[in-house]
Each structure stands twice: as C-alpha cells, then as structure tokens.
Amino acid sequence: MKPRILVTGASGNTGRPIAEGLASEGFRVRTATRSTTPPFPSTDHVRFDWADPTTHEAAVDGVDRMYLLVPALAEDPSLLVNPFIERALARGVRRVVLLSASAIPEGSPGLGQVHRFLREHAPEWSVLQPSWFMQNVSNPQNQHGASLRRDGTLMTSTDKGRVGFVDAADIAAVGVRALADEPSHDTAHVITGPQALSYDDIAAVMSRVSGRPIRHVHASREEVRRHLQEAGMPEAYASMLSGLDVTLRDGAEDRVTDTVLRVTGQAPRDFETFARAHASVWR
Ligand SMILES: NC(=O)c1ccc[n+]([C@@H]2O[C@H](COP(=O)([O-])OP(=O)(O)OC[C@H]3O[C@@H](n4cnc5c(N)ncnc54)[C@H](OP(=O)(O)O)[C@@H]3O)[C@@H](O)[C@H]2O)c1
C-alpha cells in the first residue's frame, strides 16, 4: 500500500497543489487546516492548528510522511515545531518535508533550527528553500496582494535589487517529488524561477499585461515595516520581512537555480506567463 502523507497548510499556495499532486499519484493523503471542512473534496481531513496542541496527535496518527507548512507564528517556530516533529517520529513518521525559505540558512533562528533538527533526526527529510513567491503579488492574503488591488502599488525598500521570483506551483511540484520519490532526497532544495527580476521589472510586466499602471513605491525599511503592520501583519513578522528587503537591495536573492527543472523535469514558469494568468486581479 502507498504511504499515507499528512499535508499541513492544505488550503494554501503550496499545500493545496502538493495534496492534489500526491492524491493524483495514488498516495493516501490527509489534508490538515484550521477548518473542519477540507479545502477540496478529501476523504481524510483533520482540523489542525499549530497553536492548539490538542489537534496535533490525531493529525499524525498512522502517517508515514508529512509536509510541514509553518505560518507566521508569534514566537520562534522551532520551539513548537521541533517537539511536534520529535513526537511524530516517535509515532512512526519516517519522512518530513519542510517549507522554509532561501533567505533562512540551516541553523539560523526559527525555521533554520527546524531545518537542522530534521537533518540530524529525521530518517528521511527534505527542506524546500524557495525564493520569493510570485503569489505575493496575486494573492490578497500575501505581502503585496492587498495594496495592488487597492491602488496598484507595491512598496519595498529593495531599490533595484533583483529576486528569483518563483511560482508556488513550481515549489509544490518540487515538494511532490520530495514526498513521493524513492529514495528520499535528504537534502535542501533552493528553488527559484527562471529569471532574477527587480520590483521595477515586475511592476512593468504587470502594467503591460493588465493594462492598469502598477507602481513600485521605493520606500525606507521603516516605512515598509509600518505599511505591513497597518495591513495586519504581526509586528515581529513585519519587522523581519522589511529587514529582508534590505538584503534583497544588496543582492542576496539575485540568482537562479536549476532545481525545478532538475527535480521535476519541467521548466519553472516565468513571471510574464504567471502575470498573464493573473492579470485580472490587478485590473
Ligand atoms: N511568500 C513568500 O515569498 C515566501 C518565500 C519563501 C518562503 N515562504 C514561506 O511560506 C510560508 C507561508 O506560505 P504562504 O504565505 O504561501 O501561505 P499559504 O500556504 O498560502 O497559507 C498559509 C496556510 O497555513 C495554514 N495556517 C495558517 N495558520 C495556521 C495555524 N495556526 N495552524 C495551522 N495551519 C495554519 C492556512 O490554512 P487555514 O487558514 O485554512 O487554516 C493556509 O493553508 C511561510 O512558512 C514562509 O516562510 C514564503
């Protein structure tokens, strides 16, 4: 029988396509979100909330592998996630695939500590380290989605720094392989799209394909932090994200990797193609 795989964040940008991709390959998929209603027709769904430990045990019961999506939590996520992984491994989970980020090196505070814990303790593991999601400009819940809809702006302090923007569907495609393949990948995958682009570049593409002028507002780190907090982001997360903008300005994400093509056999989607598919959200 195929392994049973728990997919957390199954209503999200990566969790949903991962759950659907695994189901289409015949894996027994258990979806997990904070709702009791599955995000799509699923016979095995659990309510799972990182903040509510009473939901954790049932989620991993009978599970062989799991995909971990850790949302913006108030405190250091490793304090919550590492003990969860430890208990899951003790109950028989063998493989864990974690969504982290290209900007979070193994061993750094937060998800970097979860990454290290997995490499040292999980029998089988992978860490997905994507660059910035293209969905940040299309999904209203993501960083720039709301301001783009409201007034056609995206505010950063990245200046002319370039980023290897990647479609969440391509991140998910790598995640499906990391969960499904034999043998386990046992590695970290740094995942980018096919080009490194500045925010000025993507604003120009979005303007062209939507027909609405889209403007990249060049701001200071402090202005970006305030803007994110006003949009409802927790203070610590807003501070972290605005700090990352400065690293982007200095070239930290100005790179592309061949991970998507190498792991999935399919080239990653470029920004122009993504923008054409989402143009209606900016009109
Ligand atoms: N955005 C980027 O550019 C970027 C780049 C690199 C890495 N990342 C990483 O991507 C992750 C966020 O991804 P995303 O922004 O695309 O979000 P998302 O996956 O689209 O949405 C968050 C998911 O988490 C679930 N969720 C939220 N709070 C939860 C909780 N307390 N307990 C259990 N599940 C919860 C949500 O489900 P329900 O609301 O249905 O419960 C939803 O499925 C973060 O770990 C971030 O570090 C993002």
The ligand as a MOL file (V3000), in Angstrom:
LIG
                    3D

  0  0  0     0  0            999 V3000
M  V30 BEGIN CTAB
M  V30 COUNTS 48 52 0 0 0
M  V30 BEGIN ATOM
M  V30 1 N 5.7290 34.3960 0.4710 0
M  V30 2 C 6.9900 34.2370 0.1530 0
M  V30 3 O 7.5640 34.9410 -0.6970 0
M  V30 4 C 7.7630 33.1410 0.8100 0
M  V30 5 C 9.0740 32.8680 0.3930 0
M  V30 6 C 9.7540 31.8140 0.9770 0
M  V30 7 C 9.1430 31.0580 1.9630 0
M  V30 8 N 7.8660 31.3620 2.3630 0 CHG=1
M  V30 9 C 7.2440 30.5630 3.4160 0
M  V30 10 O 5.9200 30.2200 3.0500 0
M  V30 11 C 5.1300 30.0260 4.2160 0
M  V30 12 C 3.8270 30.7780 4.0570 0
M  V30 13 O 3.2960 30.4500 2.8130 0
M  V30 14 P 2.1650 31.3320 2.1500 0
M  V30 15 O 2.3530 32.7530 2.5290 0
M  V30 16 O 2.1540 30.9450 0.7080 0 CHG=-1
M  V30 17 O 0.8770 30.8660 2.8920 0
M  V30 18 P -0.2190 29.8150 2.4370 0
M  V30 19 O 0.3850 28.4560 2.3900 0
M  V30 20 O -0.9330 30.2440 1.1890 0
M  V30 21 O -1.2450 29.9610 3.6010 0
M  V30 22 C -0.9900 29.5580 4.9300 0
M  V30 23 C -1.5070 28.1430 5.1980 0
M  V30 24 O -1.2570 27.8440 6.5390 0
M  V30 25 C -2.4670 27.4940 7.1840 0
M  V30 26 N -2.4160 28.0570 8.5240 0
M  V30 27 C -2.3900 29.3590 8.8690 0
M  V30 28 N -2.2920 29.4630 10.2180 0
M  V30 29 C -2.2770 28.2050 10.7150 0
M  V30 30 C -2.1920 27.6650 12.0150 0
M  V30 31 N -2.1270 28.4300 13.1230 0
M  V30 32 N -2.1700 26.3190 12.1560 0
M  V30 33 C -2.2520 25.5060 11.0840 0
M  V30 34 N -2.3220 25.9640 9.8090 0
M  V30 35 C -2.3450 27.3010 9.6340 0
M  V30 36 C -3.5800 28.0910 6.3490 0
M  V30 37 O -4.7100 27.2610 6.4600 0
M  V30 38 P -6.0840 27.7040 7.1260 0
M  V30 39 O -6.1090 29.2060 7.1930 0
M  V30 40 O -7.0940 27.1350 6.1610 0
M  V30 41 O -6.0460 27.0390 8.4340 0
M  V30 42 C -3.0040 28.0030 4.9490 0
M  V30 43 O -3.2390 26.7220 4.3910 0
M  V30 44 C 5.9500 30.5440 5.3960 0
M  V30 45 O 6.4920 29.4400 6.0710 0
M  V30 46 C 7.0560 31.3450 4.7240 0
M  V30 47 O 8.2560 31.3370 5.4710 0
M  V30 48 C 7.1590 32.3650 1.8070 0
M  V30 END ATOM
M  V30 BEGIN BOND
M  V30 1 1 1 2
M  V30 2 2 2 3
M  V30 3 1 2 4
M  V30 4 1 4 5
M  V30 5 2 4 48
M  V30 6 2 5 6
M  V30 7 1 6 7
M  V30 8 2 7 8
M  V30 9 1 8 9
M  V30 10 1 8 48
M  V30 11 1 9 10
M  V30 12 1 9 46
M  V30 13 1 10 11
M  V30 14 1 11 12
M  V30 15 1 11 44
M  V30 16 1 12 13
M  V30 17 1 13 14
M  V30 18 2 14 15
M  V30 19 1 14 16
M  V30 20 1 14 17
M  V30 21 1 17 18
M  V30 22 2 18 19
M  V30 23 1 18 20
M  V30 24 1 18 21
M  V30 25 1 21 22
M  V30 26 1 22 23
M  V30 27 1 23 24
M  V30 28 1 23 42
M  V30 29 1 24 25
M  V30 30 1 25 26
M  V30 31 1 25 36
M  V30 32 1 26 27
M  V30 33 1 26 35
M  V30 34 2 27 28
M  V30 35 1 28 29
M  V30 36 1 29 30
M  V30 37 2 29 35
M  V30 38 1 30 31
M  V30 39 2 30 32
M  V30 40 1 32 33
M  V30 41 2 33 34
M  V30 42 1 34 35
M  V30 43 1 36 37
M  V30 44 1 36 42
M  V30 45 1 37 38
M  V30 46 2 38 39
M  V30 47 1 38 40
M  V30 48 1 38 41
M  V30 49 1 42 43
M  V30 50 1 44 45
M  V30 51 1 44 46
M  V30 52 1 46 47
M  V30 END BOND
M  V30 END CTAB
M  END
